[in-house]
Each structure stands twice: as C-alpha cells, then as structure tokens.
Amino acid sequence: MPAIADVTDYLDALLDIGAFRDYGPNGLQVPGRAEVQTVVTGVSAHAELLRRAAAHDAELVIVHHGLFWRGQPLEITPTLHRRLQVLYGHEMALAAYHLPLDAHPEHGNNALLAAALGGLDPQPFGASISAPNPPIGLRVGLPGPGLTLDELVGRVRAAVGGREPLVVGDGPRRIRTAGIVTGGGADAATDAIDLGLDALITGEPAERTFGLALDGGIHVLAAGHHATETFGVRRLGELLEREFGLRHVFLDVPNPI
C-alpha cells in the first residue's frame, strides 16, 4: 500500500498549494495511519461524511472544505471534537484542498464545470474576488450562436445532477459568454459586468446579486455551493485510483445550500 505522505505530496505538488493564501490549511490536516488502500472523497468534512467514510474502511478522506478556517475559534469546540473523534477513532487521515482545487486549469471545480457546460476557450476570471491569489474562476464562450436562457439552465441542471438553479437578472436573449466561479462566487457578478459577459454561473447567491444582475444586464445562475463543488474532489480520487492503484469512493452527502 502507498504511504499517505506520498499521496498527499503528489496532490500538494499537482495543485501547487504554495501559490495560494487560503482561508485554511491545504494538504494534510489530520494524520492517521501511515498507509492507504481506500480513499474517500467528499465536499465538506462534517461528522456525517466522516462516519460514512469510516463505514468504507477508509484510511484517508480528502475534502474541499476542511476542518480549520480563518476566524473560527482557536479552541477545540464540541463540533470540532465530534469530527475529530470520528477521525481518531478510526485512525483516518484527513486532507483538504480549497482554493487550489477551485483554480486548477484541468482538474479544478471551475474547469470541470466549464467542460460539462460545453464552454469554449476558457480564460482566467474573477480576479477581484480572488486577490491576492491567482484568479480561481474561468470565463468561457458558449457554442454556436449562443444559448437561450432555458438551454443554459438545462446544461447547468444536468451538470450538477438535476438540481434546479436559481436564476436572476436581465441578460441578453442569446448567451454567448459566461463567467464561472463555483461555490461562493456571487460577487464575481461585478467582474462579469465589467467584462461585458452575458452570464455568471456560481454556487451560492447573495442578496446583492439580484440588484447587480438586474442593473448590470446579465443573467446569474446559482446552482448550489455544494452542488457546484463536487467536481474537483471527485477528480482527485479518480487520479489517485489511477496513479496509486487505490480504491476510491466518492460520497455525496446531500446539501441543499
């Protein structure tokens, strides 16, 4: 069985984690057993995901949203204790990759969602919400003469597994260009307006998004923070399955947000 240190070193290098100043630590967050045969991937490191991972006899859990975030209490709270208790009780290691996984041009959340939508000529997007990091989003062209709103909604719905996106704004009848920032990327609406894009596709909306989209003349589609961020972490598990011969299980614990 490969060493967990070798697996996380591979991911750290692949995602270039040193290039990002993030809200929490990227890479190994909680040590466990030294070797890994089964890796479980999921979006967020809450106790339910960890319990399900333990039921699969996982030695390593890889998530997009880890345990530690800037601005949270420095002590071990009852909630954090419950999560750590599952990890320590089953000797499972936990690794997390946040902004580096959003931004990766091939294996990242935004790149994979753009590909699922048929986006063309992806270019970096969302600099204002990414600073001081590299842009984590992408802007793309859409095929043919552009898509109608119904066509774009249908593609987004299919890409995120049938979830109906929230749609606001007053954009053009034919949507030829779109910005994509998965997760909490609603404020990239300003970037989309400044660049003259026709639409923004994100995960979690904000109240101010409505007025920006209406007055800025764009469509905003919010398809769920969780739903738009299943892509990258699942891809990491697939890569580890291929590169290290690991057994990979992706666990999607439903989250309506």
C-alpha positions as CSV (number, residue, x, y, z in Angstrom):
1,M,0.0,0.0,0.0
2,P,1.3,3.5,-0.7
3,A,2.2,5.9,2.1
4,I,-0.3,8.6,2.8
5,A,2.6,11.1,2.8
6,D,3.4,10.1,-0.8
7,V,-0.2,10.5,-1.8
8,T,-0.6,14.0,-0.2
9,D,2.8,15.1,-1.5
10,Y,1.6,14.2,-5.0
11,L,-1.6,16.3,-4.6
12,D,0.2,19.2,-3.0
13,A,2.5,19.4,-6.0
14,L,-0.3,18.8,-8.5
15,L,-2.4,21.7,-7.1
16,D,0.6,24.0,-6.3
17,I,-0.7,24.7,-2.9
18,G,2.2,27.1,-2.1
19,A,0.9,29.6,-4.7
20,F,-2.2,30.4,-2.6
21,R,-3.0,32.3,0.6
22,D,-6.1,30.5,1.7
23,Y,-8.8,30.7,4.4
24,G,-7.4,27.4,5.9
25,P,-4.5,25.0,5.5
26,N,-4.3,23.0,2.3
27,G,-2.9,19.4,2.4
28,L,-2.9,17.0,5.3
29,Q,-4.9,18.4,8.2
30,V,-5.2,15.4,10.5
31,P,-2.7,12.4,10.5
32,G,-3.9,8.8,10.7
33,R,-2.5,5.5,9.6
34,A,0.8,5.6,7.6
35,E,-0.5,3.8,4.5
36,V,-3.6,3.9,2.5
37,Q,-5.7,1.4,0.5
38,T,-9.1,3.1,0.4
39,V,-9.5,6.9,-0.1
40,V,-12.9,8.5,0.3
41,T,-13.6,11.9,-1.3
42,G,-16.4,14.4,-0.4
43,V,-17.1,18.1,-0.4
44,S,-17.1,19.0,3.3
45,A,-15.5,17.5,6.4
46,H,-18.5,17.2,8.7
47,A,-19.2,14.2,11.0
48,E,-21.7,12.6,8.7
49,L,-19.3,12.4,5.8
50,L,-16.6,11.1,8.2
51,R,-18.9,8.4,9.6
52,R,-19.7,7.2,6.1
53,A,-16.1,7.2,5.2
54,A,-15.3,5.0,8.3
55,A,-18.0,2.6,7.1
56,H,-16.0,2.1,3.9
57,D,-12.8,1.4,6.0
58,A,-11.1,4.5,4.5
59,E,-7.6,5.3,5.7
60,L,-7.7,8.7,4.0
61,V,-10.5,11.2,3.5
62,I,-10.0,14.1,1.0
63,V,-12.3,17.1,1.0
64,H,-12.7,20.5,-0.5
65,H,-13.8,22.2,2.8
66,G,-11.6,21.1,5.6
67,L,-11.8,21.4,9.4
68,F,-9.9,24.7,10.0
69,W,-10.9,28.2,8.8
70,R,-9.6,31.6,9.5
71,G,-11.7,33.5,12.0
72,Q,-13.1,30.4,13.7
73,P,-12.5,29.7,17.5
74,L,-8.9,28.6,18.3
75,E,-10.0,26.1,20.9
76,I,-11.5,22.6,20.1
77,T,-15.2,23.2,20.1
78,P,-17.8,20.5,20.7
79,T,-18.5,20.4,17.0
80,L,-14.8,20.0,16.1
81,H,-14.4,17.4,18.8
82,R,-17.2,15.3,17.3
83,R,-15.4,15.4,13.9
84,L,-12.0,14.7,15.3
85,Q,-13.5,11.8,17.4
86,V,-14.6,10.0,14.2
87,L,-11.2,10.5,12.6
88,Y,-9.1,9.4,15.6
89,G,-11.5,6.6,16.5
90,H,-10.9,5.0,13.1
91,E,-7.3,6.2,12.6
92,M,-8.4,8.0,9.4
93,A,-6.3,10.8,8.0
94,L,-7.9,13.9,6.5
95,A,-6.6,16.2,3.7
96,A,-8.3,19.3,2.3
97,Y,-7.7,21.3,-0.9
98,H,-9.7,24.6,-1.2
99,L,-8.7,27.4,-3.5
100,P,-6.0,25.4,-5.3
101,L,-8.7,22.9,-6.2
102,D,-11.1,25.6,-7.4
103,A,-8.3,27.1,-9.6
104,H,-6.6,24.2,-11.2
105,P,-7.0,24.6,-15.0
106,E,-7.6,20.9,-15.7
107,H,-8.8,19.2,-12.5
108,G,-10.4,22.1,-10.7
109,N,-14.1,22.7,-9.9
110,N,-14.4,25.6,-12.4
111,A,-12.6,23.8,-15.2
112,L,-14.7,20.7,-14.9
113,L,-17.9,22.6,-14.7
114,A,-16.9,24.7,-17.7
115,A,-16.2,21.5,-19.6
116,A,-19.5,20.0,-18.6
117,L,-21.3,23.0,-19.9
118,G,-19.5,22.9,-23.3
119,G,-17.6,26.1,-22.6
120,L,-15.1,27.2,-25.2
121,D,-11.7,28.9,-24.9
122,P,-11.5,29.1,-21.1
123,Q,-9.7,32.1,-19.7
124,P,-8.9,33.2,-16.1
125,F,-11.8,35.1,-14.5
126,G,-12.8,36.6,-11.1
127,A,-9.6,38.5,-10.2
128,S,-11.4,40.9,-7.9
129,I,-12.7,38.1,-5.6
130,S,-9.5,36.0,-5.8
131,A,-7.0,38.7,-4.8
132,P,-4.2,38.3,-3.7
133,N,-4.4,34.8,-5.2
134,P,-4.5,34.0,-8.9
135,P,-8.0,34.1,-10.4
136,I,-9.9,30.9,-9.4
137,G,-12.7,31.3,-11.9
138,L,-13.0,31.0,-15.7
139,R,-14.8,32.8,-18.5
140,V,-15.9,30.9,-21.5
141,G,-17.6,31.2,-24.8
142,L,-20.7,29.2,-25.4
143,P,-21.3,27.1,-28.6
144,G,-22.8,28.2,-31.9
145,P,-24.8,31.4,-31.8
146,G,-25.0,31.2,-28.0
147,L,-27.6,29.5,-25.8
148,T,-31.0,30.7,-24.8
149,L,-31.5,31.0,-21.0
150,D,-33.6,27.8,-21.0
151,E,-30.8,26.0,-22.8
152,L,-28.1,27.2,-20.4
153,V,-30.3,26.4,-17.4
154,G,-30.7,22.9,-18.7
155,R,-27.0,22.4,-19.1
156,V,-26.3,23.7,-15.6
157,R,-29.0,21.5,-14.2
158,A,-27.7,18.4,-15.9
159,A,-24.1,19.2,-14.8
160,V,-24.9,19.4,-11.1
161,G,-27.0,16.3,-11.0
162,G,-30.5,17.6,-11.6
163,R,-30.6,20.5,-9.1
164,E,-32.6,23.4,-10.4
165,P,-30.5,26.6,-10.4
166,L,-31.8,29.9,-9.0
167,V,-31.9,32.4,-11.9
168,V,-32.0,36.2,-11.6
169,G,-31.1,39.1,-13.8
170,D,-31.9,40.6,-17.1
171,G,-29.3,39.5,-19.6
172,P,-29.4,39.1,-23.4
173,R,-31.7,36.7,-25.2
174,R,-28.7,34.8,-26.6
175,I,-26.0,34.0,-24.1
176,R,-22.6,33.8,-25.8
177,T,-20.2,34.4,-22.9
178,A,-20.3,33.3,-19.2
179,G,-18.1,33.6,-16.1
180,I,-17.9,30.6,-13.8
181,V,-17.0,30.7,-10.2
182,T,-18.2,27.7,-8.2
183,G,-19.1,27.8,-4.5
184,G,-19.4,31.3,-3.0
185,G,-18.7,33.3,-6.1
186,A,-21.7,35.6,-6.3
187,D,-19.6,38.8,-6.1
188,A,-17.9,37.9,-9.3
189,A,-21.1,39.4,-10.9
190,T,-19.2,42.7,-10.8
191,D,-16.3,41.2,-12.8
192,A,-18.8,39.7,-15.3
193,I,-20.5,43.1,-15.8
194,D,-17.2,44.9,-16.2
195,L,-16.1,42.4,-18.9
196,G,-19.4,42.6,-20.7
197,L,-20.2,38.9,-20.2
198,D,-23.7,37.7,-20.7
199,A,-24.0,35.5,-17.6
200,L,-22.4,34.4,-14.4
201,I,-22.7,30.8,-13.1
202,T,-21.9,30.3,-9.5
203,G,-23.0,28.2,-6.5
204,E,-24.3,30.3,-3.6
205,P,-26.2,33.6,-4.2
206,A,-26.0,36.7,-2.1
207,E,-28.8,39.2,-1.6
208,R,-27.0,41.9,-3.5
209,T,-26.6,39.6,-6.5
210,F,-30.2,40.4,-7.6
211,G,-29.7,44.1,-8.0
212,L,-26.3,43.7,-9.7
213,A,-27.7,41.2,-12.2
214,L,-30.8,43.3,-12.9
215,D,-29.0,46.6,-13.3
216,G,-25.9,45.1,-14.9
217,G,-27.8,43.4,-17.7
218,I,-26.6,39.9,-17.1
219,H,-28.1,36.5,-16.1
220,V,-26.9,35.0,-12.8
221,L,-27.4,31.3,-12.2
222,A,-26.8,29.9,-8.7
223,A,-26.8,26.2,-8.7
224,G,-25.7,25.5,-5.1
225,H,-22.4,25.9,-3.3
226,H,-22.2,22.1,-2.6
227,A,-23.5,21.0,-5.9
228,T,-21.0,23.1,-7.9
229,E,-18.1,21.8,-5.9
230,T,-18.4,18.1,-6.2
231,F,-16.3,18.0,-9.4
232,G,-12.8,18.7,-8.3
233,V,-12.6,16.5,-5.2
234,R,-14.1,13.5,-7.1
235,R,-11.5,14.1,-9.8
236,L,-8.7,13.9,-7.2
237,G,-10.0,10.5,-6.1
238,E,-10.0,9.3,-9.7
239,L,-6.4,10.5,-10.2
240,L,-5.3,8.6,-7.1
241,E,-7.1,5.5,-8.2
242,R,-5.1,5.7,-11.5
243,E,-1.7,6.8,-10.2
244,F,-1.5,4.8,-7.0
245,G,-4.0,1.9,-7.5
246,L,-6.1,3.0,-4.6
247,R,-9.8,2.1,-4.1
248,H,-11.7,5.3,-4.4
249,V,-15.2,6.0,-3.1
250,F,-16.9,9.4,-3.7
251,L,-19.5,10.2,-1.0
252,D,-22.1,12.9,-1.9
253,V,-23.9,13.8,1.4
254,P,-26.8,15.8,0.0
255,N,-26.6,19.5,0.9
256,P,-29.3,22.0,-0.3
257,I,-27.1,25.0,0.2
